Amino acid sequence: MAVTNIEVKLKRGQSIEKAISKFKRLVKDSKILYELKERQYYVKPSIIKKEKRAKAKARMKKQSKFD
């Protein structure tokens, strides 16, 4: 897992609520929580490949639906 330091600096007169919302947005954009959720349990490589193929198949089906 890559180490990511997320820092939000307050400007003079800036509210804490605004800084917290900015921090939350930065965390969401960096996908740290997603990676932690994915690493919570071990997933066999064969399962990862199977899910990847299923997602690709679903994308192709969706794309052909619009063509």
CHARMM-style PDB file with segment names, atoms N, HN, CA, C and O in Angstrom:
ATOM      1  N   MET     1       0.857  -1.171   0.000  1.00  0.00      PROA
ATOM      2  CA  MET     1       0.000   0.000   0.000  1.00  0.00      PROA
ATOM      3  C   MET     1       0.902   1.233   0.000  1.00  0.00      PROA
ATOM      4  O   MET     1       1.834   1.327   0.799  1.00  0.00      PROA
ATOM      5  N   ALA     2       0.631   2.142  -0.868  1.00  0.00      PROA
ATOM      6  HN  ALA     2      -0.126   2.065  -1.517  1.00  0.00      PROA
ATOM      7  CA  ALA     2       1.404   3.367  -0.964  1.00  0.00      PROA
ATOM      8  C   ALA     2       1.068   4.293   0.199  1.00  0.00      PROA
ATOM      9  O   ALA     2      -0.088   4.421   0.604  1.00  0.00      PROA
ATOM     10  N   VAL     3       2.088   4.922   0.711  1.00  0.00      PROA
ATOM     11  HN  VAL     3       3.026   4.818   0.382  1.00  0.00      PROA
ATOM     12  CA  VAL     3       1.885   5.863   1.813  1.00  0.00      PROA
ATOM     13  C   VAL     3       1.461   7.195   1.217  1.00  0.00      PROA
ATOM     14  O   VAL     3       2.146   7.764   0.368  1.00  0.00      PROA
ATOM     15  N   THR     4       0.328   7.672   1.676  1.00  0.00      PROA
ATOM     16  HN  THR     4      -0.229   7.210   2.366  1.00  0.00      PROA
ATOM     17  CA  THR     4      -0.196   8.935   1.184  1.00  0.00      PROA
ATOM     18  C   THR     4      -0.467   9.848   2.363  1.00  0.00      PROA
ATOM     19  O   THR     4      -1.243   9.512   3.258  1.00  0.00      PROA
ATOM     20  N   ASN     5       0.163  10.975   2.359  1.00  0.00      PROA
ATOM     21  HN  ASN     5       0.794  11.248   1.633  1.00  0.00      PROA
ATOM     22  CA  ASN     5      -0.099  11.963   3.402  1.00  0.00      PROA
ATOM     23  C   ASN     5      -1.059  12.998   2.841  1.00  0.00      PROA
ATOM     24  O   ASN     5      -0.761  13.691   1.868  1.00  0.00      PROA
ATOM     25  N   ILE     6      -2.201  13.081   3.471  1.00  0.00      PROA
ATOM     26  HN  ILE     6      -2.443  12.518   4.261  1.00  0.00      PROA
ATOM     27  CA  ILE     6      -3.196  14.060   3.043  1.00  0.00      PROA
ATOM     28  C   ILE     6      -3.197  15.173   4.074  1.00  0.00      PROA
ATOM     29  O   ILE     6      -3.359  14.942   5.272  1.00  0.00      PROA
ATOM     30  N   GLU     7      -3.014  16.366   3.584  1.00  0.00      PROA
ATOM     31  HN  GLU     7      -2.882  16.554   2.611  1.00  0.00      PROA
ATOM     32  CA  GLU     7      -2.899  17.510   4.477  1.00  0.00      PROA
ATOM     33  C   GLU     7      -3.799  18.630   3.992  1.00  0.00      PROA
ATOM     34  O   GLU     7      -3.849  18.940   2.802  1.00  0.00      PROA
ATOM     35  N   VAL     8      -4.506  19.228   4.931  1.00  0.00      PROA
ATOM     36  HN  VAL     8      -4.466  18.977   5.898  1.00  0.00      PROA
ATOM     37  CA  VAL     8      -5.368  20.364   4.617  1.00  0.00      PROA
ATOM     38  C   VAL     8      -4.942  21.510   5.518  1.00  0.00      PROA
ATOM     39  O   VAL     8      -4.976  21.396   6.743  1.00  0.00      PROA
ATOM     40  N   LYS     9      -4.547  22.596   4.915  1.00  0.00      PROA
ATOM     41  HN  LYS     9      -4.519  22.689   3.920  1.00  0.00      PROA
ATOM     42  CA  LYS     9      -4.136  23.764   5.697  1.00  0.00      PROA
ATOM     43  C   LYS     9      -5.279  24.767   5.743  1.00  0.00      PROA
ATOM     44  O   LYS     9      -5.914  25.069   4.733  1.00  0.00      PROA
ATOM     45  N   LEU    10      -5.516  25.263   6.928  1.00  0.00      PROA
ATOM     46  HN  LEU    10      -5.000  25.018   7.748  1.00  0.00      PROA
ATOM     47  CA  LEU    10      -6.564  26.267   7.111  1.00  0.00      PROA
ATOM     48  C   LEU    10      -6.026  27.654   6.813  1.00  0.00      PROA
ATOM     49  O   LEU    10      -4.898  27.993   7.171  1.00  0.00      PROA
ATOM     50  N   LYS    11      -6.847  28.440   6.160  1.00  0.00      PROA
ATOM     51  HN  LYS    11      -7.763  28.165   5.869  1.00  0.00      PROA
ATOM     52  CA  LYS    11      -6.516  29.842   5.958  1.00  0.00      PROA
ATOM     53  C   LYS    11      -7.146  30.631   7.089  1.00  0.00      PROA
ATOM     54  O   LYS    11      -8.067  30.151   7.750  1.00  0.00      PROA
ATOM     55  N   ARG    12      -6.673  31.793   7.305  1.00  0.00      PROA
ATOM     56  HN  ARG    12      -5.924  32.183   6.768  1.00  0.00      PROA
ATOM     57  CA  ARG    12      -7.210  32.628   8.380  1.00  0.00      PROA
ATOM     58  C   ARG    12      -8.697  32.888   8.126  1.00  0.00      PROA
ATOM     59  O   ARG    12      -9.091  33.361   7.060  1.00  0.00      PROA
ATOM     60  N   GLY    13      -9.500  32.569   9.126  1.00  0.00      PROA
ATOM     61  HN  GLY    13      -9.180  32.185   9.992  1.00  0.00      PROA
ATOM     62  CA  GLY    13     -10.933  32.805   9.025  1.00  0.00      PROA
ATOM     63  C   GLY    13     -11.706  31.670   8.377  1.00  0.00      PROA
ATOM     64  O   GLY    13     -12.931  31.745   8.276  1.00  0.00      PROA
ATOM     65  N   GLN    14     -11.019  30.613   7.931  1.00  0.00      PROA
ATOM     66  HN  GLN    14     -10.024  30.552   8.012  1.00  0.00      PROA
ATOM     67  CA  GLN    14     -11.702  29.495   7.298  1.00  0.00      PROA
ATOM     68  C   GLN    14     -12.312  28.595   8.379  1.00  0.00      PROA
ATOM     69  O   GLN    14     -11.690  28.339   9.410  1.00  0.00      PROA
ATOM     70  N   SER    15     -13.505  28.133   8.134  1.00  0.00      PROA
ATOM     71  HN  SER    15     -14.010  28.341   7.296  1.00  0.00      PROA
ATOM     72  CA  SER    15     -14.192  27.319   9.139  1.00  0.00      PROA
ATOM     73  C   SER    15     -13.652  25.892   9.147  1.00  0.00      PROA
ATOM     74  O   SER    15     -13.149  25.387   8.143  1.00  0.00      PROA
ATOM     75  N   ILE    16     -13.772  25.271  10.292  1.00  0.00      PROA
ATOM     76  HN  ILE    16     -14.181  25.681  11.108  1.00  0.00      PROA
ATOM     77  CA  ILE    16     -13.337  23.893  10.457  1.00  0.00      PROA
ATOM     78  C   ILE    16     -14.183  22.959   9.592  1.00  0.00      PROA
ATOM     79  O   ILE    16     -13.662  21.999   9.024  1.00  0.00      PROA
ATOM     80  N   GLU    17     -15.469  23.232   9.491  1.00  0.00      PROA
ATOM     81  HN  GLU    17     -15.892  24.012   9.953  1.00  0.00      PROA
ATOM     82  CA  GLU    17     -16.362  22.388   8.706  1.00  0.00      PROA
ATOM     83  C   GLU    17     -15.933  22.327   7.240  1.00  0.00      PROA
ATOM     84  O   GLU    17     -15.980  21.271   6.609  1.00  0.00      PROA
ATOM     85  N   LYS    18     -15.517  23.474   6.713  1.00  0.00      PROA
ATOM     86  HN  LYS    18     -15.479  24.332   7.225  1.00  0.00      PROA
ATOM     87  CA  LYS    18     -15.073  23.525   5.325  1.00  0.00      PROA
ATOM     88  C   LYS    18     -13.787  22.707   5.146  1.00  0.00      PROA
ATOM     89  O   LYS    18     -13.615  22.010   4.146  1.00  0.00      PROA
ATOM     90  N   ALA    19     -12.891  22.805   6.131  1.00  0.00      PROA
ATOM     91  HN  ALA    19     -13.030  23.372   6.943  1.00  0.00      PROA
ATOM     92  CA  ALA    19     -11.642  22.045   6.072  1.00  0.00      PROA
ATOM     93  C   ALA    19     -11.913  20.544   6.171  1.00  0.00      PROA
ATOM     94  O   ALA    19     -11.265  19.749   5.491  1.00  0.00      PROA
ATOM     95  N   ILE    20     -12.860  20.160   7.009  1.00  0.00      PROA
ATOM     96  HN  ILE    20     -13.387  20.805   7.561  1.00  0.00      PROA
ATOM     97  CA  ILE    20     -13.199  18.743   7.146  1.00  0.00      PROA
ATOM     98  C   ILE    20     -13.791  18.201   5.848  1.00  0.00      PROA
ATOM     99  O   ILE    20     -13.455  17.096   5.422  1.00  0.00      PROA
ATOM    100  N   SER    21     -14.655  18.967   5.233  1.00  0.00      PROA
ATOM    101  HN  SER    21     -14.927  19.865   5.579  1.00  0.00      PROA
ATOM    102  CA  SER    21     -15.252  18.512   3.970  1.00  0.00      PROA
ATOM    103  C   SER    21     -14.191  18.406   2.880  1.00  0.00      PROA
ATOM    104  O   SER    21     -14.246  17.500   2.049  1.00  0.00      PROA
ATOM    105  N   LYS    22     -13.238  19.311   2.877  1.00  0.00      PROA
ATOM    106  HN  LYS    22     -13.193  20.048   3.552  1.00  0.00      PROA
ATOM    107  CA  LYS    22     -12.141  19.248   1.900  1.00  0.00      PROA
ATOM    108  C   LYS    22     -11.283  18.010   2.157  1.00  0.00      PROA
ATOM    109  O   LYS    22     -10.863  17.336   1.216  1.00  0.00      PROA
ATOM    110  N   PHE    23     -11.023  17.710   3.441  1.00  0.00      PROA
ATOM    111  HN  PHE    23     -11.364  18.258   4.205  1.00  0.00      PROA
ATOM    112  CA  PHE    23     -10.246  16.538   3.815  1.00  0.00      PROA
ATOM    113  C   PHE    23     -10.962  15.261   3.369  1.00  0.00      PROA
ATOM    114  O   PHE    23     -10.338  14.358   2.811  1.00  0.00      PROA
ATOM    115  N   LYS    24     -12.268  15.188   3.614  1.00  0.00      PROA
ATOM    116  HN  LYS    24     -12.775  15.922   4.067  1.00  0.00      PROA
ATOM    117  CA  LYS    24     -13.046  14.024   3.211  1.00  0.00      PROA
ATOM    118  C   LYS    24     -12.993  13.816   1.702  1.00  0.00      PROA
ATOM    119  O   LYS    24     -12.864  12.686   1.231  1.00  0.00      PROA
ATOM    120  N   ARG    25     -13.092  14.900   0.950  1.00  0.00      PROA
ATOM    121  HN  ARG    25     -13.196  15.818   1.332  1.00  0.00      PROA
ATOM    122  CA  ARG    25     -13.042  14.816  -0.510  1.00  0.00      PROA
ATOM    123  C   ARG    25     -11.679  14.310  -0.975  1.00  0.00      PROA
ATOM    124  O   ARG    25     -11.599  13.486  -1.886  1.00  0.00      PROA
ATOM    125  N   LEU    26     -10.597  14.806  -0.344  1.00  0.00      PROA
ATOM    126  HN  LEU    26     -10.662  15.475   0.396  1.00  0.00      PROA
ATOM    127  CA  LEU    26      -9.258  14.357  -0.709  1.00  0.00      PROA
ATOM    128  C   LEU    26      -9.059  12.872  -0.407  1.00  0.00      PROA
ATOM    129  O   LEU    26      -8.435  12.156  -1.190  1.00  0.00      PROA
ATOM    130  N   VAL    27      -9.584  12.413   0.721  1.00  0.00      PROA
ATOM    131  HN  VAL    27     -10.091  12.994   1.358  1.00  0.00      PROA
ATOM    132  CA  VAL    27      -9.484  10.992   1.076  1.00  0.00      PROA
ATOM    133  C   VAL    27     -10.249  10.150   0.068  1.00  0.00      PROA
ATOM    134  O   VAL    27      -9.769   9.105  -0.372  1.00  0.00      PROA
ATOM    135  N   LYS    28     -11.437  10.608  -0.294  1.00  0.00      PROA
ATOM    136  HN  LYS    28     -11.827  11.457   0.063  1.00  0.00      PROA
ATOM    137  CA  LYS    28     -12.253   9.872  -1.256  1.00  0.00      PROA
ATOM    138  C   LYS    28     -11.561   9.807  -2.618  1.00  0.00      PROA
ATOM    139  O   LYS    28     -11.544   8.756  -3.258  1.00  0.00      PROA
ATOM    140  N   ASP    29     -10.996  10.924  -3.059  1.00  0.00      PROA
ATOM    141  HN  ASP    29     -11.010  11.779  -2.540  1.00  0.00      PROA
ATOM    142  CA  ASP    29     -10.330  10.978  -4.357  1.00  0.00      PROA
ATOM    143  C   ASP    29      -9.063  10.118  -4.398  1.00  0.00      PROA
ATOM    144  O   ASP    29      -8.702   9.591  -5.450  1.00  0.00      PROA
ATOM    145  N   SER    30      -8.392   9.978  -3.252  1.00  0.00      PROA
ATOM    146  HN  SER    30      -8.685  10.406  -2.397  1.00  0.00      PROA
ATOM    147  CA  SER    30      -7.164   9.189  -3.222  1.00  0.00      PROA
ATOM    148  C   SER    30      -7.438   7.693  -3.156  1.00  0.00      PROA
ATOM    149  O   SER    30      -6.516   6.894  -3.318  1.00  0.00      PROA
ATOM    150  N   LYS    31      -8.690   7.297  -2.921  1.00  0.00      PROA
ATOM    151  HN  LYS    31      -9.439   7.946  -2.790  1.00  0.00      PROA
ATOM    152  CA  LYS    31      -9.140   5.908  -2.880  1.00  0.00      PROA
ATOM    153  C   LYS    31      -8.439   5.085  -1.796  1.00  0.00      PROA
ATOM    154  O   LYS    31      -8.249   3.879  -1.953  1.00  0.00      PROA
ATOM    155  N   ILE    32      -8.059   5.733  -0.708  1.00  0.00      PROA
ATOM    156  HN  ILE    32      -8.213   6.713  -0.580  1.00  0.00      PROA
ATOM    157  CA  ILE    32      -7.419   5.041   0.405  1.00  0.00      PROA
ATOM    158  C   ILE    32      -8.393   4.062   1.053  1.00  0.00      PROA
ATOM    159  O   ILE    32      -8.040   2.911   1.311  1.00  0.00      PROA
ATOM    160  N   LEU    33      -9.604   4.512   1.314  1.00  0.00      PROA
ATOM    161  HN  LEU    33      -9.891   5.447   1.105  1.00  0.00      PROA
ATOM    162  CA  LEU    33     -10.590   3.654   1.974  1.00  0.00      PROA
ATOM    163  C   LEU    33     -10.969   2.458   1.107  1.00  0.00      PROA
ATOM    164  O   LEU    33     -11.202   1.364   1.621  1.00  0.00      PROA
ATOM    165  N   TYR    34     -11.032   2.666  -0.207  1.00  0.00      PROA
ATOM    166  HN  TYR    34     -10.843   3.555  -0.624  1.00  0.00      PROA
ATOM    167  CA  TYR    34     -11.330   1.570  -1.121  1.00  0.00      PROA
ATOM    168  C   TYR    34     -10.248   0.502  -1.038  1.00  0.00      PROA
ATOM    169  O   TYR    34     -10.539  -0.692  -0.981  1.00  0.00      PROA
ATOM    170  N   GLU    35      -8.997   0.949  -1.033  1.00  0.00      PROA
ATOM    171  HN  GLU    35      -8.760   1.919  -1.080  1.00  0.00      PROA
ATOM    172  CA  GLU    35      -7.879   0.009  -0.964  1.00  0.00      PROA
ATOM    173  C   GLU    35      -7.884  -0.746   0.363  1.00  0.00      PROA
ATOM    174  O   GLU    35      -7.634  -1.951   0.387  1.00  0.00      PROA
ATOM    175  N   LEU    36      -8.161  -0.063   1.453  1.00  0.00      PROA
ATOM    176  HN  LEU    36      -8.364   0.916   1.434  1.00  0.00      PROA
ATOM    177  CA  LEU    36      -8.230  -0.730   2.752  1.00  0.00      PROA
ATOM    178  C   LEU    36      -9.337  -1.778   2.772  1.00  0.00      PROA
ATOM    179  O   LEU    36      -9.153  -2.869   3.312  1.00  0.00      PROA
ATOM    180  N   LYS    37     -10.470  -1.455   2.192  1.00  0.00      PROA
ATOM    181  HN  LYS    37     -10.620  -0.570   1.753  1.00  0.00      PROA
ATOM    182  CA  LYS    37     -11.580  -2.402   2.138  1.00  0.00      PROA
ATOM    183  C   LYS    37     -11.198  -3.623   1.305  1.00  0.00      PROA
ATOM    184  O   LYS    37     -11.517  -4.754   1.674  1.00  0.00      PROA
ATOM    185  N   GLU    38     -10.516  -3.395   0.183  1.00  0.00      PROA
ATOM    186  HN  GLU    38     -10.257  -2.477  -0.117  1.00  0.00      PROA
ATOM    187  CA  GLU    38     -10.093  -4.490  -0.678  1.00  0.00      PROA
ATOM    188  C   GLU    38      -9.076  -5.394   0.017  1.00  0.00      PROA
ATOM    189  O   GLU    38      -9.079  -6.606  -0.198  1.00  0.00      PROA
ATOM    190  N   ARG    39      -8.222  -4.825   0.833  1.00  0.00      PROA
ATOM    191  HN  ARG    39      -8.220  -3.840   1.008  1.00  0.00      PROA
ATOM    192  CA  ARG    39      -7.167  -5.592   1.502  1.00  0.00      PROA
ATOM    193  C   ARG    39      -7.614  -6.191   2.833  1.00  0.00      PROA
ATOM    194  O   ARG    39      -6.818  -6.849   3.503  1.00  0.00      PROA
ATOM    195  N   GLN    40      -8.839  -5.982   3.220  1.00  0.00      PROA
ATOM    196  HN  GLN    40      -9.485  -5.447   2.675  1.00  0.00      PROA
ATOM    197  CA  GLN    40      -9.326  -6.462   4.502  1.00  0.00      PROA
ATOM    198  C   GLN    40      -9.283  -7.994   4.557  1.00  0.00      PROA
ATOM    199  O   GLN    40      -8.973  -8.568   5.601  1.00  0.00      PROA
ATOM    200  N   TYR    41      -9.590  -8.648   3.449  1.00  0.00      PROA
ATOM    201  HN  TYR    41      -9.842  -8.182   2.601  1.00  0.00      PROA
ATOM    202  CA  TYR    41      -9.586 -10.101   3.379  1.00  0.00      PROA
ATOM    203  C   TYR    41      -8.748 -10.535   2.185  1.00  0.00      PROA
ATOM    204  O   TYR    41      -8.647  -9.830   1.181  1.00  0.00      PROA
ATOM    205  N   TYR    42      -8.149 -11.716   2.321  1.00  0.00      PROA
ATOM    206  HN  TYR    42      -8.231 -12.289   3.136  1.00  0.00      PROA
ATOM    207  CA  TYR    42      -7.368 -12.269   1.222  1.00  0.00      PROA
ATOM    208  C   TYR    42      -8.318 -12.804   0.161  1.00  0.00      PROA
ATOM    209  O   TYR    42      -9.292 -13.491   0.469  1.00  0.00      PROA
ATOM    210  N   VAL    43      -8.024 -12.484  -1.076  1.00  0.00      PROA
ATOM    211  HN  VAL    43      -7.233 -11.926  -1.326  1.00  0.00      PROA
ATOM    212  CA  VAL    43      -8.805 -12.978  -2.199  1.00  0.00      PROA
ATOM    213  C   VAL    43      -7.850 -13.730  -3.115  1.00  0.00      PROA
ATOM    214  O   VAL    43      -6.811 -13.213  -3.526  1.00  0.00      PROA
ATOM    215  N   LYS    44      -8.230 -14.950  -3.417  1.00  0.00      PROA
ATOM    216  HN  LYS    44      -9.074 -15.369  -3.082  1.00  0.00      PROA
ATOM    217  CA  LYS    44      -7.375 -15.778  -4.266  1.00  0.00      PROA
ATOM    218  C   LYS    44      -7.234 -15.146  -5.651  1.00  0.00      PROA
ATOM    219  O   LYS    44      -8.180 -14.544  -6.159  1.00  0.00      PROA
ATOM    220  N   PRO    45      -6.055 -15.283  -6.262  1.00  0.00      PROA
ATOM    221  CA  PRO    45      -5.846 -14.721  -7.597  1.00  0.00      PROA
ATOM    222  C   PRO    45      -6.850 -15.227  -8.630  1.00  0.00      PROA
ATOM    223  O   PRO    45      -7.229 -14.484  -9.534  1.00  0.00      PROA
ATOM    224  N   SER    46      -7.281 -16.472  -8.508  1.00  0.00      PROA
ATOM    225  HN  SER    46      -6.973 -17.076  -7.773  1.00  0.00      PROA
ATOM    226  CA  SER    46      -8.253 -17.008  -9.463  1.00  0.00      PROA
ATOM    227  C   SER    46      -9.594 -16.285  -9.347  1.00  0.00      PROA
ATOM    228  O   SER    46     -10.274 -16.071 -10.351  1.00  0.00      PROA
ATOM    229  N   ILE    47      -9.970 -15.912  -8.138  1.00  0.00      PROA
ATOM    230  HN  ILE    47      -9.418 -16.086  -7.322  1.00  0.00      PROA
ATOM    231  CA  ILE    47     -11.222 -15.169  -7.926  1.00  0.00      PROA
ATOM    232  C   ILE    47     -11.101 -13.767  -8.515  1.00  0.00      PROA
ATOM    233  O   ILE    47     -12.048 -13.258  -9.115  1.00  0.00      PROA
ATOM    234  N   ILE    48      -9.937 -13.144  -8.344  1.00  0.00      PROA
ATOM    235  HN  ILE    48      -9.168 -13.558  -7.856  1.00  0.00      PROA
ATOM    236  CA  ILE    48      -9.703 -11.806  -8.898  1.00  0.00      PROA
ATOM    237  C   ILE    48      -9.842 -11.841 -10.415  1.00  0.00      PROA
ATOM    238  O   ILE    48     -10.483 -10.969 -11.001  1.00  0.00      PROA
ATOM    239  N   LYS    49      -9.236 -12.857 -11.058  1.00  0.00      PROA
ATOM    240  HN  LYS    49      -8.715 -13.565 -10.581  1.00  0.00      PROA
ATOM    241  CA  LYS    49      -9.325 -12.991 -12.511  1.00  0.00      PROA
ATOM    242  C   LYS    49     -10.763 -13.219 -12.957  1.00  0.00      PROA
ATOM    243  O   LYS    49     -11.211 -12.662 -13.959  1.00  0.00      PROA
ATOM    244  N   LYS    50     -11.482 -14.048 -12.197  1.00  0.00      PROA
ATOM    245  HN  LYS    50     -11.118 -14.500 -11.383  1.00  0.00      PROA
ATOM    246  CA  LYS    50     -12.868 -14.347 -12.533  1.00  0.00      PROA
ATOM    247  C   LYS    50     -13.734 -13.085 -12.470  1.00  0.00      PROA
ATOM    248  O   LYS    50     -14.557 -12.842 -13.354  1.00  0.00      PROA
ATOM    249  N   GLU    51     -13.540 -12.283 -11.412  1.00  0.00      PROA
ATOM    250  HN  GLU    51     -12.872 -12.480 -10.695  1.00  0.00      PROA
ATOM    251  CA  GLU    51     -14.300 -11.035 -11.280  1.00  0.00      PROA
ATOM    252  C   GLU    51     -13.940 -10.046 -12.377  1.00  0.00      PROA
ATOM    253  O   GLU    51     -14.805  -9.345 -12.904  1.00  0.00      PROA
ATOM    254  N   LYS    52     -12.656  -9.995 -12.716  1.00  0.00      PROA
ATOM    255  HN  LYS    52     -11.954 -10.564 -12.288  1.00  0.00      PROA
ATOM    256  CA  LYS    52     -12.190  -9.084 -13.764  1.00  0.00      PROA
ATOM    257  C   LYS    52     -12.832  -9.447 -15.104  1.00  0.00      PROA
ATOM    258  O   LYS    52     -13.268  -8.567 -15.846  1.00  0.00      PROA
ATOM    259  N   ARG    53     -12.889 -10.750 -15.411  1.00  0.00      PROA
ATOM    260  HN  ARG    53     -12.535 -11.465 -14.808  1.00  0.00      PROA
ATOM    261  CA  ARG    53     -13.530 -11.199 -16.655  1.00  0.00      PROA
ATOM    262  C   ARG    53     -15.023 -10.883 -16.656  1.00  0.00      PROA
ATOM    263  O   ARG    53     -15.575 -10.489 -17.683  1.00  0.00      PROA
ATOM    264  N   ALA    54     -15.673 -11.053 -15.512  1.00  0.00      PROA
ATOM    265  HN  ALA    54     -15.224 -11.373 -14.677  1.00  0.00      PROA
ATOM    266  CA  ALA    54     -17.110 -10.776 -15.421  1.00  0.00      PROA
ATOM    267  C   ALA    54     -17.388  -9.292 -15.632  1.00  0.00      PROA
ATOM    268  O   ALA    54     -18.353  -8.926 -16.302  1.00  0.00      PROA
ATOM    269  N   LYS    55     -16.536  -8.432 -15.055  1.00  0.00      PROA
ATOM    270  HN  LYS    55     -15.752  -8.729 -14.510  1.00  0.00      PROA
ATOM    271  CA  LYS    55     -16.713  -6.988 -15.238  1.00  0.00      PROA
ATOM    272  C   LYS    55     -16.514  -6.597 -16.705  1.00  0.00      PROA
ATOM    273  O   LYS    55     -17.254  -5.772 -17.242  1.00  0.00      PROA
ATOM    274  N   ALA    56     -15.512  -7.196 -17.344  1.00  0.00      PROA
ATOM    275  HN  ALA    56     -14.911  -7.866 -16.908  1.00  0.00      PROA
ATOM    276  CA  ALA    56     -15.261  -6.897 -18.756  1.00  0.00      PROA
ATOM    277  C   ALA    56     -16.437  -7.346 -19.615  1.00  0.00      PROA
ATOM    278  O   ALA    56     -16.846  -6.647 -20.543  1.00  0.00      PROA
ATOM    279  N   LYS    57     -16.972  -8.516 -19.296  1.00  0.00      PROA
ATOM    280  HN  LYS    57     -16.640  -9.083 -18.543  1.00  0.00      PROA
ATOM    281  CA  LYS    57     -18.123  -9.032 -20.035  1.00  0.00      PROA
ATOM    282  C   LYS    57     -19.332  -8.116 -19.875  1.00  0.00      PROA
ATOM    283  O   LYS    57     -20.054  -7.859 -20.839  1.00  0.00      PROA
ATOM    284  N   ALA    58     -19.551  -7.625 -18.659  1.00  0.00      PROA
ATOM    285  HN  ALA    58     -18.965  -7.833 -17.876  1.00  0.00      PROA
ATOM    286  CA  ALA    58     -20.670  -6.717 -18.400  1.00  0.00      PROA
ATOM    287  C   ALA    58     -20.485  -5.401 -19.155  1.00  0.00      PROA
ATOM    288  O   ALA    58     -21.446  -4.844 -19.686  1.00  0.00      PROA
ATOM    289  N   ARG    59     -19.239  -4.905 -19.200  1.00  0.00      PROA
ATOM    290  HN  ARG    59     -18.459  -5.357 -18.768  1.00  0.00      PROA
ATOM    291  CA  ARG    59     -18.966  -3.669 -19.958  1.00  0.00      PROA
ATOM    292  C   ARG    59     -19.262  -3.857 -21.426  1.00  0.00      PROA
ATOM    293  O   ARG    59     -19.860  -2.988 -22.061  1.00  0.00      PROA
ATOM    294  N   MET    60     -18.845  -4.994 -21.972  1.00  0.00      PROA
ATOM    295  HN  MET    60     -18.360  -5.700 -21.456  1.00  0.00      PROA
ATOM    296  CA  MET    60     -19.068  -5.257 -23.390  1.00  0.00      PROA
ATOM    297  C   MET    60     -20.570  -5.379 -23.686  1.00  0.00      PROA
ATOM    298  O   MET    60     -21.050  -4.892 -24.709  1.00  0.00      PROA
ATOM    299  N   LYS    61     -21.292  -6.026 -22.788  1.00  0.00      PROA
ATOM    300  HN  LYS    61     -20.902  -6.421 -21.957  1.00  0.00      PROA
ATOM    301  CA  LYS    61     -22.730  -6.178 -22.965  1.00  0.00      PROA
ATOM    302  C   LYS    61     -23.418  -4.813 -22.929  1.00  0.00      PROA
ATOM    303  O   LYS    61     -24.310  -4.535 -23.730  1.00  0.00      PROA
ATOM    304  N   LYS    62     -22.992  -3.972 -21.995  1.00  0.00      PROA
ATOM    305  HN  LYS    62     -22.267  -4.198 -21.344  1.00  0.00      PROA
ATOM    306  CA  LYS    62     -23.568  -2.630 -21.874  1.00  0.00      PROA
ATOM    307  C   LYS    62     -23.237  -1.792 -23.091  1.00  0.00      PROA
ATOM    308  O   LYS    62     -24.080  -1.044 -23.583  1.00  0.00      PROA
ATOM    309  N   GLN    63     -21.983  -1.917 -23.589  1.00  0.00      PROA
ATOM    310  HN  GLN    63     -21.297  -2.525 -23.188  1.00  0.00      PROA
ATOM    311  CA  GLN    63     -21.564  -1.135 -24.741  1.00  0.00      PROA
ATOM    312  C   GLN    63     -22.330  -1.573 -25.984  1.00  0.00      PROA
ATOM    313  O   GLN    63     -22.733  -0.730 -26.785  1.00  0.00      PROA
ATOM    314  N   SER    64     -22.539  -2.874 -26.159  1.00  0.00      PROA
ATOM    315  HN  SER    64     -22.211  -3.560 -25.508  1.00  0.00      PROA
ATOM    316  CA  SER    64     -23.254  -3.355 -27.346  1.00  0.00      PROA
ATOM    317  C   SER    64     -24.731  -2.963 -27.282  1.00  0.00      PROA
ATOM    318  O   SER    64     -25.392  -2.841 -28.313  1.00  0.00      PROA
ATOM    319  N   LYS    65     -25.232  -2.770 -26.091  1.00  0.00      PROA
ATOM    320  HN  LYS    65     -24.695  -2.869 -25.253  1.00  0.00      PROA
ATOM    321  CA  LYS    65     -26.623  -2.361 -25.909  1.00  0.00      PROA
ATOM    322  C   LYS    65     -26.854  -0.967 -26.499  1.00  0.00      PROA
ATOM    323  O   LYS    65     -27.933  -0.683 -27.018  1.00  0.00      PROA
ATOM    324  N   PHE    66     -25.839  -0.099 -26.417  1.00  0.00      PROA
ATOM    325  HN  PHE    66     -24.963  -0.330 -25.995  1.00  0.00      PROA
ATOM    326  CA  PHE    66     -25.970   1.274 -26.902  1.00  0.00      PROA
ATOM    327  C   PHE    66     -25.593   1.428 -28.367  1.00  0.00      PROA
ATOM    328  O   PHE    66     -25.837   2.479 -28.959  1.00  0.00      PROA
ATOM    329  N   ASP    67     -25.009   0.408 -28.956  1.00  0.00      PROA
ATOM    330  HN  ASP    67     -24.811  -0.446 -28.475  1.00  0.00      PROA
ATOM    331  CA  ASP    67     -24.608   0.504 -30.366  1.00  0.00      PROA
ATOM    332  C   ASP    67     -25.745   0.277 -31.315  1.00  0.00      PROA
ATOM    333  OT1 ASP    67     -25.554   0.328 -32.530  1.00  0.00      PROA
TER     334      ASP     67
END
